[in-house]
């Protein structure tokens, strides 16, 4: 059974992973899984509810890249 994640939390964590050099969906999921509990808490990630690679992939592929770029650059 999957868990529900807040869109902003997952996107923020994915952006942090990419900035840290983790660029594939698998790498992003690994970064999220391995980030220390204090960092996870600061990002709004519950320590026992880390996003899976499949969920990250589906979520990021569903986002409009132009809207995401505009939101991040503002």
Beta strands, then each sheet from edge to edge (+ up, - down):
end
